[in-house]
């Protein structure tokens, strides 16, 4: 259920709520064991025990007492940029990386296990892309059906090439080779995603900072939310989200979260494609800026609502049904165990 009072959005899952603060000027303080949310004359109090996560997406204020309450109650508190990427977060000190895992993570980028991880994640990303394009081809009866099948075969060839990559001492060469296969497959994939959209929303490749079109605008924000979720899952599992293997962040530092996110991007892709293909997109979801677009308040609300529905849906995982968000957490624990046992 979606609660939309006092310009604060909550997404219920049973008794658990995710709060998204998306109205400038909102003040968050502590009132006993509750969070007090105030914006102008509007006031709301929410028990901390019912809150799982607080996302602050706009200029707001929060008291140190409210921050302490969130940390003490193990509530994920995240500050987000306009494009959805996390600026920073608060978490309990008990979630700090286990020192043994962290030490071994530092060695991954120069060892075979690190390359094995990356190959697994990128291969899964490409397999997800193939499965999605195959599904789209089933619903097409024009020339796009043949194009979809053709690009599926091309992406499959990139998976086969990726499988031949072996570890050697020239780590930069390995990195460039893997990123080359990944990049080519993604270009083929997004070409067909665009062609499968209503003509009004078709786009010319990926664009960022700013997005050049509506679809990329949604995609960038969705990936930012996913990034935040994966970062949190890493921290809980004892992984350091900033010690990566393949990808680098905006400061040219390798970032583990950028590596791991690849296999999960499909969840955002499917969510956003569904919104565009089922007429859930409105022009007022977007604000035009110099050189492109960014997501407006209503657009963020709509996307986060759809994203949370998908994260709470279940999939078959290791022989049992599990919520998607729990699959991500379980994967992080499995990765941590593999590193520990290495």
N, C-alpha and C positions, 0 to 999 in steps of 0.2 A: 504494500500500500504506500502511496506517496502522500506525505503531509506537506502542505504548502501554506503554512501560517507564518506571519511575521517575517516573510521573505527568507525564511530558513527552510531548506528542503531536507526532509528525512526519508530514508528508505528503510521500511520495516522488513525484517526477516524474523518472524516470530516476535520475540520481545526485544530483539536487537535492532538498533537504529544506526544508520550512517548519516551524519549531518554534513550538509554542504552549505557553507556560508557564501552566498553569492551576491549580496547587496552591500555596496559601500556604506561604511559608517556603522556597521553592526558591532556592538561591544559585547564581549563574552567575559563573564565573571563567575565567581563561585558563590553559591548560596547553600551552605551546609554541604550536603553530598550531591548537590545538583549544579548543573550549568545554567546560569542565568543569561539569556540572550535578549539584548535590548537594541532596538532601532527606532529612534524617535519615540513615539508613544506606545509602540508595540513591545510587549515584554512576554517572554516565555521561559519557563523553567523545565528542565529535563533531567531526570535522575541519571547520574553518571553510570550506574550499573546497567542501564539500558543502551549505552552508547558504545559502539565498536570502533568508530573512526570519525574524526572531524577533519574535513577538507576546507581550508580557507582559500577562496579563489579570487578575492578582491580586497581592496584596502579596508582593513578592519582593525579592531583593537582587542587584545586579550590580556587579562590580568595574570600576574605571576602565580596567583593562587589557583586560577583555572588551569594553567599549564601544569602545576604541581598535581592537581586532582587528576588530570588526564594521565600523567606519568604513573601516579600511584595506582590508578585503576587499569593500567596497561591498555590505555586507549591511544590508538595511533593518531597523532596530531600532525597534519601535513600542511605546509604553505605551498601554494601552486602559483606558477607564472600564468600569464594570460593565455598562453598556448597549452596549458595543462601540465607542463613539466614541473616536477617538484623543485622548489627553491631550498627547502630544508624541512626537517621533521624532528620531533621529540619522541624519544622512546626510553623505556626503563633500562637502567644500566645492566640488568641481568641478561639482556639480549645482546650484549657485546660479543664480538667474535671470539670463539674459543681460540686461544693462542696457537695451538697445534694446527688447527685448520688454516689460520691466517698465514702462518709460516710456510705451510705447504702451498697455499694459493699463490704466494709470491714466486714459487718455482714453476707453476703450471705453464706459463707462456714459453718456457724454454725446455719443456719436457713432453714426452709422447702422450701422457694422460691429458694434458691441456689440449693438444691437437685432436685427440680422440673425442673429448667433450665437444669441441667446436664442430667437428664433422657430424656428430650425432645431432646437434641442435640445428645446424644449417640444413642437413638432410631432411630432418623432420619439417622444417619450414617449407622446403620445396615440395615434400610429399603433401602437406596441407594445401599448398597452392594448387597442385595437380588435382586433388580431390574436389576442391571448390570449383575449379574450371570444368571438371567433368560433370559436376552437378548442374552448372549453368548450361552446359551443352545439351543436356537432356531437355531443357525447356526452350530451345531455339530450333526453329524450322527454316531459317534462312542461311545465307552464306556465312554468318557468324558461327554456326555450328561447326563447319569445316575448319574455320580459323581457330576455334577453341581447341579442337582435336589436334590440330597441327602444333599449336603452342604447347599443349600437354606433352607431346612427344619430344619437343625441343627441351622443355624443362627436365624431362626424364633423362635426357642425355647429359644434362649438367649434373644430375645426381650421380650418374655413372662415373663421370669425370672426377667428382668430389671423392668418390669411394677409392679412387686410385692414388689419392694424395697420401704420401707416407712421411713419417717424421725424419728430418735431417737437421743438421746444425744451422742451416740458413733459415732461421725462423721468419725473417722478413719476406723471403721468397715464398714460403708456405702461406703466410698471411695474405700476400698479394694474390696468389693463385686462388685461394678459397674465396676471397672477396670478389674476384673476377667472376667466378662461377655464380656466386650468390647474386651479384649485381645484374648479370645478364638474365638470369632466371626471373628476377623481380621486374625487370623492364618488360619481358614477355608477358608476365602475369598481369601487371597493371595496364598494359595495352589492351588486354582482353576484358579486364574489369571495366575499363572505360567504354569499350564497344558494347558491353552488355547493359549499360545504364540507359535510361531515357536520354534522348539526344540533348535535351536541355542541360543535363548534368555531366556530359562527357568531358574528359580532360586530357591534357597532353603531358603524361608522365607525372612523376612525383615532384612536388614543390613544397618548400618549407620557408618559414621566417621571412616574409609571410607566405601563406598559401596563395596560389594564383587562382584558385577555384573553390567552389563549395565543398566538393568531395575531399580534397586534400586538407581543407580547413578542419573538417570533422575528423579526418584521419589523424592529423597531427595532435589534436586535443585528446582523442581516444588513446593514442599511443602514450601520451603523457600520463594519463590515468593508469594505464597498464604498467608503465614503468614504475610508478609509485607503488603499485601493488606488489610487483616482483621484488623491488628493493626491500619492502617490509618483510616479505617471505624469506628473503636471504638473511636478513638480520635475525629473525626468529630462529632460523636453522643454524645460526652461528657462522654464516658465510659473510665475508667482507664484501659488500656490494661495489667497492671501489678498486678492488684488485682484479683486473680483468685479464683476458687472454688475447682476444682478437681485435675487438673494436676499441675506439678511443672516444673520449668525451670532448666537449668544446675547448678544453684546455690541453688537448692532445695527450690525455692520460688514459691508459687502458681502464675500462670500466666493466666489471663482471656483469652488471645488470644489462648493459648494452649487448653483451654476448648472449645471455640467457633469454632475453625478451624475444629473440627471433622465432623460436618454436611456438610462441603464444600469440604472435601478431594476428594470426588467422581469426581469433575471437573478435578482435576489433574490426577486422575487415568484414566479416560476416554481419556483425551488428550494424555497421554503417551502410553496407550495401542493401541490407533489408530495409533500412529507413528510407533510402532513396528510391528503391524499387516499389515500395508500398505506399508512396505518397505521404510520408510522415515528415517531410522537409518543407519548411516555409522560408520565404525570403528574409523575414525578420529574424531568423536564427543567426544571421550574419551581419557584420558591420564592415563596410568597405573602408580600407585605409590605403595609404600610399603604397602602390605596388601589389595590392592583394586584399585579403580578407582575414578577419579574425572572428571567433565565435562569440556571439552575443549571449546575454544572460539566459534567454529562453532556449537558445540552441544548446548551451551547456546542460541545462536542466533536462532537456529531451534526451540528449546523448547519455548522460549519466544514468537516467532512468532505464534506458534500454540496455546499457552496459551491465548494470546491476542485475537485471533480470537474467541475462545470459550467464553471469558469474554464479548465480544461484541455481541455474539449471544443472541437471545431472548428466554424467557421461559414464560409460563403462571404463573402469580403470583398475587394472590388476585383478580382474575377476569380480568386481563389485561396483555398484552404482555410487558415484561420488560427485559432490558439487564441484564445478569447474575451479572455483577459488581454492578449494581444498586440494585439488589435484596439483595446482601450482605449489602449494605449501609442501605437499608430500614429495614432489619432485625435488624441492630444495633440500629437504632432509636426506633424501637418497643421495644427492650429489655430495652433501657434507660427509656422509658415511663413506662414500667412495674415496673422497680425499683423505679422510682419517685413516682408512685401511690401506692407503697407497704406500 
